[in-house]
Amino acid sequence: MVNYCVCGGCTNTSQSGHRVHLFPSRKTKRFRAWIRFVQVKRADFTASSVTANSVICGAHFTTECYESGDLMEFNMGFRCKDRVRLTKDAVPTVYTDSTQREQKAGASGQASDGASAGGCATGRQALHWKRELSRVFAESAVEFGDSDLASLDARLVDNGSQCNIRCLQRSAAVQVGLKPLMVNAETQTEGTEQRASTPQSTVPSEDEADYMDHDESWNSDEEMSSESSEDDYEDEPSLESPSDQNVPDKVIVGLTQLMALFTICCSCYGESKGHIVYQKGTYLKIKQVCTQCDYQRVWQNQDILHRNMPVFNLLLSGAIHFSGCMISQTIRMLKLFGIQCIGINTYFRHQRLYTIPTIIKAWQNQQMEIITELKTMDGGLILSGDCRSDSPGHCAKYGSYTLIEDRINKVLDLQLVQSSEVPSSNWCEIEGLKRSIHFLKSQDLQLSAIITDRNRQVAKWVRQELCPEGTSHFFDIWHIGKSVQKALDTVSKEKGCEDLKLWRPAIVNHLYWTAASTPNGDPNIMEAKWRSMVNHIQDIHEHGNPAFSHCAHPPLEGEAREKEWLEPAAIKLEAVTTRGALVKDIRQLSPQHQTYSLEAFHSLILRFAPKHTSYSYVGMYCRLLLAALHYNANGKRQIAETSRGEARYSVRYPRFRRGGWVVRPIKEKPSYEYAAALVTSLKERYATSPRALQEESATVSAAAPGPLTQHTISKEEAIRLHLSRFNSQ
């Protein structure tokens, strides 16, 4: 079918050697702009005049209206003119001679037919180019073991174009095979299309099949014709770098497919050779030399920052560090996949000089934002504090103390203490708390309440230093409940106390009710409620204590009773639940705020700093900061919903339930925008001044404590003593 340009005074058609473009969708603003352009010379032309075959030829578009990549492929002979797409905002603006405009739009140097004039290739030259291109693809197929393509006969079948290369799969994240369509520039009659197998497997993978099932804009069996337009490709992802930081802008390309692009000269379209002249990590420099016209060019796969830093090398180090991955496992995975990447030594150098200062700077900025937010809020700080050791037992190397502001659920401060800075690893918790409180006071923040576990050192220091200033100290219920539960399990194993095991969940629940039902935190009322439990299990519900005179539940008779009352076991229970130290701690139960958010944060740290891996002081500190940045970015995630708007939950069977189950809400997917921001900051700060990053790194390293081992021995001496049979050490 012949398509005629609808513009007034234009006689170009789809068979006259010109590109033609179908009108865009009627729902777009671009459609109305095209209508107004045609109406300048055709006043009677309206939107209703547009049919499915209405087109505007390429003579009315400027070069900027076409995709630059398509024009480049067209000029190199890798794309026919009918497949050169318009940009998504292209609008016709030209009323000049169509033939001249067509040549300026990218068709210069290519003949509309075999007899085109000036600067166009002759039929013999075009035939030579196409045979060379066929040979390139045949050699590639032999390397991949595709016998069909290796024996491809370069039969030239279509008129007026060199070839049509189109990816089977349009994903920007995988290497795809190219399917050549060889054509004849001298044949004046339309022929039949000859498809050839490609190096890609004829049986698509699961991912490819899933994509192809949903890709209805292209059929591998359809004929190439001039009736197609750029709208057929609107769903293809753009190769330009997107503005969104989370959108991939890099692809994996096989080395064989990459080098095949340098076998044809960009100037004379003759045979050329390309070879790798320099390679460093992910950086690759290729030099192309034409054997016929002496054309040369140098191509590199990435930019260079400050003359010697390949940008992808730096960003790869940052991505590995900022995501909390282990470098050895990541490098091993990339090498197994066959991807050229940086070495471990390069990663550690980038980490020490560039990524660590970037993390610390990002944390300091966020910490100042949190402090500014808290200063605008009424009341003092309500903090949850606890310490985490990097290893169990009493031989930990590091202890990290964290303070979370419960009202906003964000990590406010984090201190790392090395065991060599204190008398022993048991002192890391109190030292970390002192440093955090000192920092908060330097920022003029008032502390209203602090919730901790029952660490005796912390309790004494808070009682002596903070309580006189008006700070309230509370204990977390979960830690006390865990202690009570263990004591009850021990007593229930004694003779005559077996029934006490049935009351264990109810007793622990009563502990939580004691605090939750006393919102003002009155210690006398909480103590009276706790002591009433001993009478309750003996069917005594009047207690004679003015603070809590009788049980708050209604009469328990008939079906309201679930367990038998206890009598002999009550004596053992009273001895366990009324211990002086326990009752004293119950008077300090926190009625409203707990440390469960801290426990969740400590679990998160394991993803960034697992305990089976040893880190330097600065390395450990930065991974803790990464965990804090992740927690602050995702601490307020909402419960995920189904397609019907219902909240999502899951049933779990945790070990501490001992066969029981719990229901937990399913949260929304976490956000990693903080990591993308770190990558952007790393690139920008290095581009601005790498020297400034190195100076910050030196400052951080100088402030870190020294290693635990002060006295060292030479490696040779250690080996000699180890192998000696007369070792007296």
C-alpha positions as CSV (number, residue, x, y, z in Angstrom):
1,M,0.0,0.0,0.0
2,V,1.3,3.5,-0.9
3,N,1.1,6.2,1.8
4,Y,0.9,9.8,0.6
5,C,2.1,12.8,2.7
6,V,-1.0,14.8,3.8
7,C,0.8,18.1,3.9
8,G,-0.3,20.7,1.3
9,G,1.9,20.9,-1.8
10,C,4.0,17.8,-0.8
11,T,4.0,14.9,-3.3
12,N,6.3,12.5,-1.3
13,T,5.1,8.9,-0.8
14,S,6.3,5.8,0.9
15,Q,7.5,4.5,-2.5
16,S,9.5,7.6,-3.4
17,G,12.3,6.9,-1.1
18,H,11.2,9.1,1.8
19,R,10.4,8.2,5.4
20,V,6.8,8.5,6.4
21,H,5.4,8.7,9.9
22,L,2.0,7.8,11.1
23,F,0.1,10.3,13.3
24,P,0.6,9.9,17.0
25,S,-2.2,8.9,19.4
26,R,-5.2,11.2,19.5
27,K,-4.9,11.5,23.3
28,T,-1.6,13.3,23.1
29,K,-0.8,17.0,22.7
30,R,1.6,16.1,19.9
31,F,-1.4,14.9,17.8
32,R,-3.0,18.4,17.9
33,A,0.4,20.0,17.0
34,W,0.6,17.8,13.9
35,I,-2.9,18.8,12.9
36,R,-2.1,22.5,13.3
37,F,1.0,22.1,11.1
38,V,-1.0,20.5,8.3
39,Q,-3.7,23.2,8.6
40,V,-1.2,25.9,7.6
41,K,-1.5,24.9,4.0
42,R,-4.7,22.8,4.2
43,A,-7.3,24.8,6.1
44,D,-9.9,22.0,5.6
45,F,-7.8,19.4,7.3
46,T,-9.2,18.5,10.8
47,A,-8.7,15.7,13.3
48,S,-11.5,13.7,11.7
49,S,-9.5,13.7,8.5
50,V,-6.8,11.6,10.0
51,T,-7.1,7.9,9.2
52,A,-5.1,4.9,10.1
53,N,-3.0,5.4,7.0
54,S,-2.5,9.2,7.2
55,V,1.2,10.0,7.3
56,I,3.6,13.0,7.2
57,C,6.9,12.4,5.3
58,G,10.3,13.0,6.9
59,A,10.9,16.1,4.7
60,H,9.0,18.1,7.3
61,F,11.1,17.1,10.3
62,T,14.4,18.4,11.4
63,T,17.4,16.2,12.3
64,E,16.7,16.9,16.0
65,C,13.3,15.2,15.7
66,Y,15.0,11.8,15.2
67,E,16.6,9.5,17.7
68,S,20.3,10.2,17.6
69,G,21.1,6.5,18.1
70,D,18.9,5.5,15.2
71,L,20.5,8.0,12.9
72,M,23.9,6.7,13.8
73,E,22.9,3.1,13.1
74,F,21.3,4.2,9.8
75,N,24.5,6.0,8.7
76,M,26.6,2.9,9.6
77,G,24.3,0.6,7.7
78,F,22.8,-1.2,10.7
79,R,19.2,0.2,10.4
80,C,17.0,0.9,7.4
81,K,15.6,4.3,6.9
82,D,12.0,3.2,7.7
83,R,13.1,2.2,11.2
84,V,14.6,5.5,12.1
85,R,12.3,6.6,14.9
86,L,11.1,10.1,15.9
87,T,11.6,11.3,19.4
88,K,8.5,11.2,21.7
89,D,8.0,15.0,21.4
90,A,8.8,15.4,17.7
91,V,6.6,17.9,15.8
92,P,6.9,18.8,12.0
93,T,8.1,22.3,11.5
94,V,9.6,22.4,7.9
95,Y,7.9,23.7,4.8
96,T,11.0,23.4,2.4
97,D,11.7,21.0,-0.4
98,S,11.2,17.5,0.8
99,T,14.1,15.9,-0.9
100,Q,16.7,18.3,0.5
101,R,15.2,18.1,3.9
102,E,15.3,14.3,3.8
103,Q,19.0,14.3,3.1
104,K,19.7,16.7,6.0
105,A,17.7,14.5,8.4
106,G,20.2,11.8,8.2
107,A,19.9,10.2,4.8
108,S,23.0,12.0,3.4
109,G,25.5,9.5,2.1
110,Q,22.7,6.9,1.4
111,A,21.0,6.5,-1.9
112,S,17.2,6.3,-2.2
113,D,17.8,3.8,-5.0
114,G,20.8,2.3,-6.8
115,A,21.2,5.4,-9.1
116,S,21.3,8.2,-6.6
117,A,23.8,11.0,-7.2
118,G,26.6,12.8,-5.3
119,G,28.1,11.3,-2.2
120,C,26.0,8.1,-2.4
121,A,27.4,4.6,-2.8
122,T,27.2,2.8,-6.1
123,G,25.4,-0.4,-6.4
124,R,28.6,-2.4,-6.5
125,Q,29.9,-0.7,-3.3
126,A,26.6,-1.3,-1.5
127,L,26.7,-4.9,-2.5
128,H,30.2,-5.3,-1.2
129,W,29.2,-3.7,2.2
130,K,26.3,-6.0,2.6
131,R,28.3,-9.1,1.9
132,E,30.9,-8.0,4.4
133,L,28.2,-7.5,7.0
134,S,26.8,-10.9,6.3
135,R,30.3,-12.4,6.8
136,V,30.6,-10.6,10.2
137,F,27.4,-12.2,11.4
138,A,28.3,-15.6,10.0
139,E,31.6,-15.5,11.8
140,S,29.8,-14.6,15.1
141,A,27.4,-17.4,14.6
142,V,30.3,-19.9,14.1
143,E,31.8,-18.8,17.4
144,F,28.4,-19.4,19.1
145,G,27.8,-22.7,17.3
146,D,24.9,-21.6,15.2
147,S,25.3,-23.6,12.0
148,D,22.3,-22.0,10.3
149,L,23.7,-18.5,10.5
150,A,27.2,-19.7,9.8
151,S,26.0,-21.0,6.4
152,L,24.0,-17.9,5.7
153,D,23.8,-17.1,2.0
154,A,23.8,-13.3,1.6
155,R,20.7,-13.2,-0.6
156,L,19.7,-9.7,-1.1
157,V,16.0,-9.4,-0.9
158,D,14.6,-5.9,-0.3
159,N,14.8,-2.6,-2.1
160,G,16.4,0.6,-1.0
161,S,17.9,-0.3,2.4
162,Q,21.0,-2.0,3.6
163,C,19.8,-4.1,6.6
164,N,17.4,-4.2,9.4
165,I,18.7,-5.3,12.8
166,R,16.3,-5.6,15.6
167,C,16.7,-7.1,19.0
168,L,14.6,-10.2,19.9
169,Q,14.3,-8.9,23.4
170,R,14.1,-5.3,24.4
171,S,15.4,-5.6,27.9
172,A,18.2,-3.2,28.7
173,A,19.7,-5.5,31.3
174,V,20.7,-8.6,29.1
175,Q,22.8,-9.2,26.1
176,V,20.6,-9.9,23.1
177,G,21.2,-11.5,19.7
178,L,21.0,-9.4,16.5
179,K,18.9,-10.6,13.6
180,P,20.2,-9.3,10.3
181,L,18.0,-8.7,7.2
182,M,20.1,-8.4,4.1
183,V,18.8,-6.3,1.2
184,N,19.7,-5.4,-2.3
185,A,20.3,-1.8,-3.3
186,E,20.2,-2.6,-7.0
187,T,17.1,-4.7,-7.3
188,Q,14.2,-2.5,-8.3
189,T,11.5,-5.1,-7.6
190,E,10.3,-6.0,-4.2
191,G,11.5,-9.5,-3.0
192,T,10.6,-11.9,-0.3
193,E,12.2,-11.5,3.2
194,Q,14.9,-14.1,4.1
195,R,15.2,-14.7,7.9
196,A,18.2,-16.4,9.3
197,S,18.8,-18.0,12.7
198,T,20.9,-16.0,15.2
199,P,23.5,-16.9,17.8
200,Q,20.7,-16.7,20.3
201,S,19.0,-20.0,21.1
202,T,15.8,-20.7,19.1
203,V,14.1,-21.7,22.3
204,P,13.6,-18.6,24.5
205,S,14.3,-18.7,28.2
206,E,11.6,-18.2,30.7
207,D,12.3,-14.5,31.1
208,E,12.4,-14.1,27.3
209,A,9.2,-16.0,26.8
210,D,7.5,-14.0,29.4
211,Y,8.6,-10.8,27.8
212,M,7.7,-11.9,24.3
213,D,4.3,-12.9,25.4
214,H,3.5,-9.4,26.4
215,D,5.3,-7.7,23.5
216,E,2.6,-7.4,20.9
217,S,4.2,-4.4,19.1
218,W,6.4,-6.6,17.0
219,N,6.0,-9.9,15.3
220,S,9.1,-11.7,14.1
221,D,7.3,-13.0,11.0
222,E,6.0,-9.6,9.8
223,E,7.5,-8.1,6.6
224,M,9.5,-4.9,6.7
225,S,7.5,-2.3,4.8
226,S,7.5,1.5,4.6
227,E,4.1,1.7,6.2
228,S,5.5,1.2,9.7
229,S,6.1,4.3,11.8
230,E,7.8,5.2,15.0
231,D,4.7,4.4,17.1
232,D,5.6,0.7,16.7
233,Y,8.6,1.3,19.0
234,E,7.1,3.6,21.6
235,D,7.3,0.9,24.2
236,E,11.0,0.3,23.8
237,P,13.2,1.7,26.6
238,S,15.2,4.7,25.8
239,L,19.0,4.2,25.8
240,E,19.6,7.7,27.2
241,S,20.5,8.0,30.9
242,P,17.3,8.4,32.9
243,S,16.9,11.1,35.5
244,D,15.6,8.6,38.1
245,Q,18.5,7.2,40.1
246,N,16.9,3.8,40.5
247,V,16.4,3.2,36.7
248,P,19.2,1.1,35.2
249,D,21.4,3.0,32.8
250,K,24.1,0.3,32.2
251,V,23.8,-2.9,30.2
252,I,25.8,-6.1,30.0
253,V,27.4,-6.6,26.6
254,G,29.4,-9.6,25.5
255,L,33.0,-8.8,24.3
256,T,32.5,-10.7,21.0
257,Q,29.4,-8.6,20.2
258,L,31.1,-5.4,21.2
259,M,34.2,-6.0,19.0
260,A,31.9,-6.8,16.0
261,L,30.7,-3.2,16.0
262,F,34.3,-2.1,15.1
263,T,34.6,-4.3,12.0
264,I,33.0,-1.7,9.7
265,C,34.5,1.7,9.1
266,C,32.2,4.6,10.1
267,S,33.7,6.8,7.2
268,C,33.9,4.6,4.1
269,Y,32.0,1.5,5.4
270,G,34.9,-0.6,4.5
271,E,36.6,-3.3,6.5
272,S,38.3,-2.2,9.7
273,K,39.8,-3.7,12.8
274,G,39.4,-2.9,16.4
275,H,41.6,-4.0,19.3
276,I,41.7,-3.3,23.0
277,V,44.5,-0.9,23.9
278,Y,43.9,-0.4,27.6
279,Q,41.9,-2.2,30.3
280,K,41.6,-1.3,34.0
281,G,38.9,-2.8,36.1
282,T,35.6,-2.1,34.3
283,Y,37.3,0.5,32.1
284,L,37.9,-0.5,28.4
285,K,39.5,1.5,25.6
286,I,39.3,0.2,22.0
287,K,41.1,1.6,19.0
288,Q,39.6,1.2,15.5
289,V,41.7,1.4,12.4
290,C,40.3,1.3,8.8
291,T,42.5,-0.7,6.4
292,Q,41.1,1.2,3.3
293,C,40.8,4.9,4.2
294,D,43.1,5.1,7.2
295,Y,40.3,6.3,9.4
296,Q,41.0,5.9,13.1
297,R,39.1,6.5,16.3
298,V,39.4,5.6,20.0
299,W,36.4,4.5,22.0
300,Q,36.0,4.1,25.7
301,N,33.1,2.6,27.6
302,Q,32.9,5.2,30.4
303,D,34.0,8.6,31.5
304,I,37.2,9.4,33.3
305,L,37.1,11.6,36.5
306,H,40.2,13.7,37.2
307,R,42.2,12.1,34.3
308,N,42.8,8.8,36.1
309,M,39.6,7.5,37.8
310,P,37.2,5.4,35.6
311,V,33.8,6.4,36.9
312,F,32.4,2.9,36.8
313,N,35.2,1.6,39.0
314,L,34.5,4.1,41.6
315,L,30.7,3.6,41.4
316,L,31.0,-0.1,41.6
317,S,33.0,0.2,44.8
318,G,30.4,2.6,46.2
319,A,27.5,0.3,45.2
320,I,29.1,-2.7,46.9
321,H,29.9,-0.8,50.1
322,F,26.6,1.2,50.3
323,S,24.5,-1.9,49.9
324,G,26.3,-3.7,52.7
325,C,27.5,-6.6,50.5
326,M,30.6,-8.6,51.3
327,I,33.3,-7.7,48.8
328,S,34.8,-11.2,48.5
329,Q,31.5,-12.8,47.6
330,T,30.5,-10.0,45.2
331,I,33.8,-10.2,43.3
332,R,33.6,-14.0,43.2
333,M,30.1,-13.8,41.8
334,L,31.1,-11.3,39.1
335,K,34.1,-13.3,38.0
336,L,32.1,-16.5,37.8
337,F,29.7,-14.7,35.5
338,G,32.6,-13.6,33.4
339,I,32.3,-9.8,34.0
340,Q,35.5,-7.8,34.1
341,C,35.5,-5.9,37.4
342,I,37.8,-4.3,39.9
343,G,40.0,-6.2,42.3
344,I,39.7,-6.5,46.1
345,N,42.7,-4.2,46.7
346,T,41.1,-1.5,44.5
347,Y,37.9,-1.8,46.5
348,F,39.6,-1.4,49.8
349,R,41.5,1.6,48.6
350,H,38.3,3.2,47.3
351,Q,36.6,2.4,50.6
352,R,39.3,3.9,52.7
353,L,39.7,7.1,50.7
354,Y,36.3,7.8,49.2
355,T,33.3,5.8,50.3
356,I,33.9,6.0,54.1
357,P,34.0,9.8,54.1
358,T,30.9,9.9,52.0
359,I,29.0,7.7,54.5
360,I,30.1,9.7,57.5
361,K,29.2,13.0,55.8
362,A,25.7,11.6,54.9
363,W,25.1,10.5,58.5
364,Q,26.2,13.8,59.9
365,N,23.9,15.7,57.6
366,Q,20.9,13.4,58.5
367,Q,21.7,13.5,62.2
368,M,21.7,17.3,62.1
369,E,18.3,17.2,60.4
370,I,16.9,14.9,63.1
371,I,18.2,17.2,65.8
372,T,16.7,20.2,64.1
373,E,13.3,18.4,63.9
374,L,13.5,17.4,67.6
375,K,14.2,21.0,68.7
376,T,10.9,22.1,67.1
377,M,8.9,19.4,69.1
378,D,7.4,20.0,72.5
379,G,8.8,18.2,75.5
380,G,12.2,16.5,76.1
381,L,13.6,13.5,74.4
382,I,12.2,10.0,75.0
383,L,15.1,7.6,74.2
384,S,15.5,3.9,74.0
385,G,19.1,2.8,74.5
386,D,20.9,-0.5,74.4
387,C,24.3,-1.9,73.5
388,R,25.2,-4.6,70.9
389,S,28.4,-6.6,71.0
390,D,30.0,-7.9,67.8
391,S,30.4,-11.3,69.3
392,P,28.7,-13.3,72.1
393,G,30.3,-13.9,75.5
394,H,32.8,-11.6,77.3
395,C,35.4,-11.4,74.6
396,A,33.8,-8.8,72.2
397,K,36.1,-6.5,70.3
398,Y,33.4,-3.8,69.7
399,G,30.4,-2.6,71.5
400,S,28.0,-0.3,69.7
401,Y,25.5,1.8,71.8
402,T,22.4,3.1,70.0
403,L,19.9,5.7,71.0
404,I,16.5,5.8,69.2
405,E,14.0,8.6,69.7
406,D,10.7,6.8,70.2
407,R,8.4,9.6,69.1
408,I,9.8,9.7,65.6
409,N,11.3,6.1,65.6
410,K,14.7,7.2,64.2
411,V,18.3,6.5,65.3
412,L,19.5,9.6,67.0
413,D,23.0,8.7,67.9
414,L,25.3,5.7,67.6
415,Q,28.6,5.2,69.4
416,L,31.2,2.5,68.7
417,V,33.5,1.5,71.6
418,Q,36.5,-0.7,71.2
419,S,37.3,-3.0,74.1
420,S,40.8,-1.6,74.4
421,E,39.3,1.8,75.3
422,V,37.7,0.4,78.5
423,P,38.8,-2.0,81.3
424,S,36.9,-4.9,79.6
425,S,34.2,-5.5,77.0
426,N,31.6,-5.4,79.8
427,W,32.3,-1.7,80.1
428,C,31.5,-0.9,76.5
429,E,27.8,-0.3,77.2
430,I,28.3,2.3,79.9
431,E,31.0,4.1,77.9
432,G,28.8,4.3,74.8
433,L,26.0,5.7,76.8
434,K,28.2,8.4,78.4
435,R,29.5,9.4,74.9
436,S,25.9,9.7,73.5
437,I,24.6,11.7,76.4
438,H,27.6,14.0,76.2
439,F,26.9,14.6,72.5
440,L,23.2,15.3,73.1
441,K,24.0,17.8,75.8
442,S,26.4,19.6,73.4
443,Q,23.5,20.0,71.0
444,D,21.3,21.6,73.8
445,L,18.8,18.8,73.9
446,Q,16.9,18.0,77.0
447,L,16.4,14.4,78.0
448,S,12.9,13.6,79.5
449,A,13.1,9.8,79.8
450,I,15.3,6.9,78.8
451,I,14.3,3.3,78.5
452,T,17.0,0.6,78.8
453,D,17.5,-3.0,79.9
454,R,18.4,-3.9,83.5
455,N,22.2,-3.3,83.2
456,R,23.3,-2.4,86.7
457,Q,26.2,-0.1,85.6
458,V,23.8,1.8,83.4
459,A,21.1,2.0,86.1
460,K,23.6,3.4,88.7
461,W,25.0,6.0,86.4
462,V,21.6,7.2,85.2
463,R,20.4,7.4,88.8
464,Q,23.4,9.5,89.8
465,E,23.9,11.7,86.8
466,L,20.6,12.0,84.9
467,C,17.8,11.6,87.4
468,P,18.9,14.7,89.4
469,E,18.4,16.7,86.2
470,G,14.8,15.5,85.9
471,T,15.3,12.5,83.6
472,S,13.1,9.4,84.3
473,H,14.6,6.0,83.9
474,F,12.4,3.0,82.9
475,F,13.1,-0.6,82.2
476,D,11.9,-2.4,79.1
477,I,9.2,-5.0,79.8
478,W,10.5,-7.6,77.4
479,H,13.8,-8.0,79.1
480,I,12.2,-8.5,82.5
481,G,9.5,-10.8,81.1
482,K,12.2,-12.9,79.5
483,S,13.9,-13.3,83.0
484,V,10.6,-14.2,84.7
485,Q,9.8,-16.7,82.0
486,K,13.1,-18.5,82.5
487,A,12.6,-18.6,86.3
488,L,9.2,-20.0,85.9
489,D,10.4,-22.7,83.5
490,T,13.0,-23.7,86.1
491,V,10.5,-23.9,89.0
492,S,7.9,-25.8,86.9
493,K,10.3,-28.7,86.6
494,E,10.3,-29.3,90.3
495,K,8.2,-32.0,91.9
496,G,4.6,-30.8,92.7
497,C,5.0,-27.7,90.5
498,E,4.2,-29.1,87.1
499,D,0.9,-27.2,86.9
500,L,2.8,-24.0,87.2
501,K,3.8,-24.4,83.5
502,L,0.2,-23.9,82.4
503,W,0.2,-20.5,84.2
504,R,3.5,-19.3,82.7
505,P,2.0,-17.4,79.6
506,A,-0.7,-15.8,81.9
507,I,1.9,-14.6,84.4
508,V,4.0,-13.0,81.6
509,N,0.9,-11.4,80.2
510,H,0.1,-10.1,83.7
511,L,3.5,-8.4,83.7
512,Y,2.8,-6.6,80.5
513,W,-0.7,-5.6,81.8
514,T,0.8,-4.3,85.0
515,A,2.7,-1.6,83.0
516,A,0.2,-1.0,80.3
517,S,-2.7,-0.4,82.7
518,T,-0.7,2.2,84.6
519,P,-0.1,5.0,82.0
520,N,1.3,7.4,84.6
521,G,3.9,4.9,85.7
522,D,3.1,5.0,89.4
523,P,5.6,2.6,91.0
524,N,3.3,1.8,94.0
525,I,0.4,0.8,91.8
526,M,2.5,-1.3,89.5
527,E,4.0,-3.2,92.5
528,A,0.6,-3.8,94.0
529,K,-0.7,-5.2,90.7
530,W,2.2,-7.5,90.3
531,R,1.9,-8.9,93.9
532,S,-1.8,-9.5,93.4
533,M,-1.0,-12.2,90.9
534,V,0.1,-14.6,93.7
535,N,-3.4,-14.3,95.3
536,H,-5.2,-14.6,92.0
537,I,-3.8,-18.0,91.0
538,Q,-5.1,-19.3,94.4
539,D,-8.6,-18.0,93.7
540,I,-8.1,-15.0,96.0
541,H,-9.3,-11.8,94.4
542,E,-9.3,-9.4,97.4
543,H,-5.8,-8.2,98.2
544,G,-6.2,-5.6,101.0
545,N,-3.8,-3.2,99.4
546,P,-5.2,0.4,98.9
547,A,-3.2,0.8,95.8
548,F,-4.9,-2.2,94.2
549,S,-7.6,-3.6,96.5
550,H,-9.2,-6.3,94.2
551,C,-8.8,-7.8,90.8
552,A,-10.1,-5.9,87.8
553,H,-11.6,-8.9,86.0
554,P,-15.3,-9.9,86.4
555,P,-16.2,-13.1,88.3
556,L,-14.6,-16.2,86.8
557,E,-17.1,-19.1,86.9
558,G,-18.0,-21.9,84.6
559,E,-16.6,-21.5,81.1
560,A,-14.8,-18.3,82.1
561,R,-12.2,-20.5,83.9
562,E,-9.5,-22.0,81.7
563,K,-7.0,-23.4,84.3
564,E,-7.2,-25.0,87.7
565,W,-6.3,-22.8,90.7
566,L,-3.0,-23.5,92.3
567,E,-2.3,-24.1,96.0
568,P,1.0,-25.8,96.8
569,A,2.8,-24.3,93.8
570,A,1.9,-20.8,94.9
571,I,4.5,-21.0,97.6
572,K,7.2,-21.6,95.0
573,L,5.7,-18.9,92.7
574,E,5.7,-16.3,95.5
575,A,9.4,-17.0,96.2
576,V,10.2,-16.4,92.5
577,T,7.9,-13.4,91.7
578,T,8.4,-11.4,94.9
579,R,12.2,-11.3,95.0
580,G,13.5,-8.0,96.1
581,A,15.5,-7.2,93.0
582,L,12.6,-8.2,90.7
583,V,10.0,-6.1,92.6
584,K,12.4,-3.2,92.6
585,D,12.7,-3.4,88.8
586,I,9.0,-3.8,88.3
587,R,8.5,-0.4,90.0
588,Q,10.5,1.0,87.0
589,L,8.6,-0.7,84.2
590,S,8.1,1.6,81.2
591,P,4.3,2.0,80.7
592,Q,4.3,3.4,77.2
593,H,7.7,3.2,75.4
594,Q,9.7,0.0,74.9
595,T,13.0,-1.0,73.3
596,Y,11.5,-3.3,70.6
597,S,12.6,-0.9,67.9
598,L,16.2,-1.2,69.1
599,E,16.0,-5.0,68.9
600,A,14.8,-4.7,65.3
601,F,17.7,-2.3,64.6
602,H,20.2,-4.8,66.1
603,S,18.7,-7.5,63.8
604,L,19.2,-5.2,60.9
605,I,22.8,-4.6,61.7
606,L,23.5,-8.3,61.0
607,R,22.7,-7.6,57.3
608,F,25.4,-4.9,57.1
609,A,27.9,-6.3,59.6
610,P,27.5,-10.0,60.3
611,K,29.3,-11.3,63.3
612,H,31.2,-14.0,61.4
613,T,33.2,-11.2,59.7
614,S,35.9,-9.1,61.3
615,Y,36.2,-5.4,60.5
616,S,38.5,-2.5,61.3
617,Y,37.2,0.1,63.7
618,V,36.4,2.6,60.9
619,G,34.9,-0.2,58.7
620,M,32.7,-1.4,61.5
621,Y,31.6,2.2,62.3
622,C,30.6,2.9,58.7
623,R,28.6,-0.3,58.4
624,L,26.7,0.7,61.6
625,L,26.0,4.1,60.0
626,L,24.7,2.4,56.9
627,A,22.3,0.3,59.0
628,A,21.2,3.5,60.8
629,L,20.6,5.2,57.4
630,H,18.6,2.2,56.2
631,Y,16.5,2.1,59.4
632,N,15.7,5.8,59.4
633,A,14.6,5.6,55.8
634,N,12.3,2.6,56.4
635,G,11.3,2.9,60.0
636,K,7.8,4.2,59.2
637,R,6.8,1.7,56.5
638,Q,3.1,1.0,56.4
639,I,1.4,-2.4,56.3
640,A,1.2,-3.8,52.8
641,E,-2.3,-4.2,51.3
642,T,-3.8,-6.7,48.9
643,S,-5.4,-5.7,45.5
644,R,-8.7,-5.5,47.4
645,G,-7.3,-3.0,49.9
646,E,-7.0,-5.5,52.8
647,A,-4.0,-5.5,55.2
648,R,-1.5,-8.4,54.7
649,Y,-0.4,-10.6,57.5
650,S,1.7,-13.8,57.8
651,V,1.7,-16.6,60.4
652,R,5.1,-17.5,61.8
653,Y,6.3,-20.2,64.1
654,P,9.3,-18.7,66.0
655,R,11.6,-20.8,68.2
656,F,10.8,-18.9,71.4
657,R,7.1,-19.9,71.1
658,R,8.1,-23.6,71.3
659,G,5.6,-24.8,68.7
660,G,3.3,-21.8,69.1
661,W,2.5,-19.3,66.4
662,V,2.4,-15.6,66.0
663,V,0.8,-13.3,63.5
664,R,3.0,-10.6,62.0
665,P,2.0,-7.8,59.6
666,I,3.7,-7.7,56.2
667,K,5.3,-4.3,55.6
668,E,5.7,-2.5,52.4
669,K,8.9,-3.1,50.4
670,P,11.9,-1.1,51.8
671,S,13.3,1.9,50.1
672,Y,17.0,2.1,49.0
673,E,16.9,5.8,47.9
674,Y,19.5,6.6,50.6
675,A,22.0,4.2,48.9
676,A,21.3,5.8,45.5
677,A,21.8,9.2,47.1
678,L,25.2,8.0,48.5
679,V,26.3,6.8,45.0
680,T,25.4,10.2,43.6
681,S,27.1,12.0,46.4
682,L,30.3,9.9,45.9
683,K,30.5,10.8,42.2
684,E,29.8,14.5,42.8
685,R,32.2,14.9,45.7
686,Y,35.0,13.0,43.8
687,A,34.4,15.1,40.7
688,T,34.6,18.3,42.8
689,S,37.7,17.4,44.8
690,P,39.1,14.0,45.5
691,R,41.7,15.6,47.7
692,A,39.0,16.8,50.1
693,L,37.7,13.2,50.5
694,Q,41.2,12.0,51.1
695,E,41.8,14.6,53.8
696,E,38.5,13.6,55.5
697,S,39.6,10.0,55.4
698,A,42.9,10.8,57.0
699,T,41.0,12.7,59.8
700,V,38.7,9.8,60.5
701,S,41.6,7.2,60.5
702,A,43.6,9.4,62.9
703,A,40.7,9.5,65.4
704,A,40.2,5.8,65.5
705,P,41.7,3.8,68.4
706,G,44.8,1.6,67.7
707,P,44.7,-2.1,67.2
708,L,44.2,-4.5,70.1
709,T,47.6,-6.1,69.5
710,Q,50.4,-3.8,70.6
711,H,53.3,-6.2,70.4
712,T,53.8,-7.9,67.0
713,I,56.2,-10.6,65.8
714,S,57.7,-11.1,62.4
715,K,56.1,-13.7,60.2
716,E,59.4,-15.6,59.7
717,E,60.0,-15.8,63.4
718,A,56.5,-17.0,64.1
719,I,56.8,-19.7,61.5
720,R,60.1,-20.8,62.9
721,L,58.8,-21.1,66.4
722,H,55.7,-22.9,65.2
723,L,57.7,-25.6,63.3
724,S,60.4,-26.1,65.9
725,R,60.1,-29.3,67.9
726,F,62.0,-27.6,70.7
727,N,59.7,-24.7,71.1
728,S,60.0,-23.4,74.6
729,Q,57.3,-20.7,74.3
